[in-house]
Amino acid sequence: MRVGLVSDVHSNRVALEAVLADMPPVDTLLCAGDVVGYNPWPAESLATVREEAAATVQGNHDRMVAAGRATGVNAMARAGIEHARETLDDPQRAWLDDLPRSVTCCDGRVRVVHDHPDPDRLDHYTRPKEFGPDLLGDEDVLVLGHTHIQHHEVYDDGIVVNPGSVGQPRDRDPRAAYAVLDLDAPSVTEHRVDYDIDAVVDAVAASGLPDRIGTRLRDGR
């Protein structure tokens, strides 16, 4: 069974379309949260993820947009959250609000969370240096997002993987990131794909969002 993994789309429709077009055939698609925030296309990105992904968990931006509160974030993040809040309709905000924090799927073999598997560590950035078999529970594969850093590790007990960010990579590689999990192997293949960043920069400016939301994409940070 082949599973497509995406995370941190952050309302970047252009990057999401490039990822889905580049992705090899998979049996199902999973999203590790933060569908919205930052970029100009929250409604389009939400609609695509809702249609394409078999399961999606709630990221911190999803939660703040649903709640109508942007707390503990910088000005760029706040602007993106407010833009999404204003752009989405009531059913779309309700969908974000109803997203679970954690999902176990693929016959119990895969668990997806946005930040950290410990429910007491909400919004914790689980960076690659923190990856370890201790993060795994009964699942074979733990899928994380939130850091926008693509990375995976294979252990005797299973795999921990962050597919990276579709819409706002922060690992100095501006290309949109995703991963494909082969549960039969088991193994993970990391993927990157170019997309029209200039189109996003122009759309950010046209929408009235802070210019830096777009221009930072050129540096992958």
KANORQUI-V753094 format. One record per residue. N is the residue number from 1. PHI is phi as a letter, one per 20 degrees, with the letter a starting at -180 (NA if undefined). PSI is psi in radians with two decimals (NA if undefined). Layout:
BEGIN
N:PHI:PSI / N:PHI:PSI
END
This chain:
BEGIN
1:NA:2.26 / 2:d:2.28 / 3:c:2.13 / 4:f:2.39 / 5:c:2.17 / 6:c:2.79 / 7:b:2.80 / 8:l:1.00 / 9:f:-0.71 / 10:l:0.86 / 11:m:0.41 / 12:e:1.49 / 13:f:-0.69 / 14:f:-0.80 / 15:f:-0.70 / 16:f:-0.75 / 17:f:-0.66 / 18:f:-0.71 / 19:f:-0.83 / 20:f:-0.58 / 21:f:-0.55 / 22:e:-0.42 / 23:f:2.27 / 24:f:2.93 / 25:g:2.29 / 26:c:2.79 / 27:e:-0.45 / 28:b:2.85 / 29:c:2.36 / 30:c:2.51 / 31:c:2.23 / 32:e:0.49 / 33:n:3.08 / 34:l:1.04 / 35:f:-0.62 / 36:d:3.14 / 37:o:2.71 / 38:m:-1.31 / 39:e:3.07 / 40:e:-0.08 / 41:c:1.06 / 42:f:-0.75 / 43:f:-0.77 / 44:f:-0.72 / 45:f:-0.75 / 46:f:-0.81 / 47:f:-0.70 / 48:f:-0.81 / 49:f:-0.73 / 50:f:-0.64 / 51:f:-0.67 / 52:e:-0.58 / 53:e:2.35 / 54:f:-0.50 / 55:b:2.47 / 56:c:2.39 / 57:d:2.87 / 58:e:2.17 / 59:e:3.02 / 60:f:-0.64 / 61:f:-0.67 / 62:g:-0.78 / 63:f:-0.74 / 64:f:-0.64 / 65:f:-0.77 / 66:f:-0.67 / 67:e:-0.32 / 68:m:0.41 / 69:c:2.21 / 70:d:1.66 / 71:d:2.46 / 72:m:0.47 / 73:c:2.83 / 74:f:3.10 / 75:f:-0.64 / 76:f:-0.81 / 77:f:-0.74 / 78:f:-0.72 / 79:f:-0.73 / 80:f:-0.67 / 81:f:-0.77 / 82:f:-0.68 / 83:f:-0.79 / 84:f:-0.72 / 85:g:-0.71 / 86:f:-0.52 / 87:e:-0.67 / 88:f:2.63 / 89:e:3.08 / 90:g:-0.78 / 91:f:-0.60 / 92:f:-0.72 / 93:f:-0.63 / 94:f:-0.65 / 95:f:-0.76 / 96:f:-0.73 / 97:f:-0.54 / 98:e:-0.12 / 99:f:2.43 / 100:f:2.75 / 101:f:-0.52 / 102:b:2.50 / 103:c:2.36 / 104:d:2.24 / 105:b:-2.99 / 106:l:0.91 / 107:l:0.61 / 108:n:0.05 / 109:e:-0.34 / 110:c:2.29 / 111:d:2.39 / 112:c:2.22 / 113:c:2.85 / 114:e:-0.69 / 115:d:-1.09 / 116:b:2.49 / 117:f:-0.35 / 118:f:2.07 / 119:f:-0.32 / 120:e:-0.03 / 121:d:0.84 / 122:g:2.31 / 123:m:0.27 / 124:f:2.34 / 125:e:1.80 / 126:e:1.59 / 127:f:2.85 / 128:g:-0.62 / 129:f:-0.30 / 130:e:-0.09 / 131:f:2.46 / 132:a:2.86 / 133:f:-0.32 / 134:f:-0.30 / 135:f:-0.36 / 136:e:2.50 / 137:d:-2.20 / 138:f:-0.23 / 139:f:2.78 / 140:e:-0.50 / 141:c:2.25 / 142:d:2.19 / 143:d:2.21 / 144:c:2.82 / 145:c:-2.43 / 146:m:-0.72 / 147:e:-0.31 / 148:m:0.40 / 149:d:2.08 / 150:f:2.23 / 151:a:2.62 / 152:b:2.71 / 153:c:2.46 / 154:d:2.22 / 155:c:2.97 / 156:f:-0.57 / 157:e:-0.17 / 158:q:-2.81 / 159:c:2.42 / 160:d:2.23 / 161:b:2.37 / 162:d:2.00 / 163:f:-0.09 / 164:n:3.14 / 165:e:2.28 / 166:f:-0.87 / 167:d:-0.13 / 168:b:1.20 / 169:g:2.55 / 170:c:0.50 / 171:d:0.47 / 172:m:0.17 / 173:d:1.94 / 174:f:-0.20 / 175:f:2.55 / 176:f:2.47 / 177:d:2.56 / 178:a:3.08 / 179:b:2.79 / 180:c:2.20 / 181:d:2.21 / 182:d:1.85 / 183:f:-0.27 / 184:f:-0.50 / 185:f:-0.93 / 186:f:2.66 / 187:a:2.86 / 188:c:2.38 / 189:d:2.12 / 190:e:2.45 / 191:c:2.60 / 192:c:2.56 / 193:b:2.37 / 194:f:2.62 / 195:b:3.01 / 196:e:1.48 / 197:f:-0.63 / 198:f:-0.61 / 199:f:-0.62 / 200:f:-0.76 / 201:g:-0.80 / 202:f:-0.71 / 203:f:-0.63 / 204:f:-0.83 / 205:f:-0.74 / 206:f:-0.50 / 207:e:-0.18 / 208:n:0.08 / 209:f:2.78 / 210:g:2.31 / 211:g:-0.58 / 212:f:-0.44 / 213:g:-0.67 / 214:e:-0.82 / 215:f:-0.50 / 216:f:-0.39 / 217:f:-0.50 / 218:f:-0.43 / 219:d:-0.07 / 220:m:0.81 / 221:b:NA
END
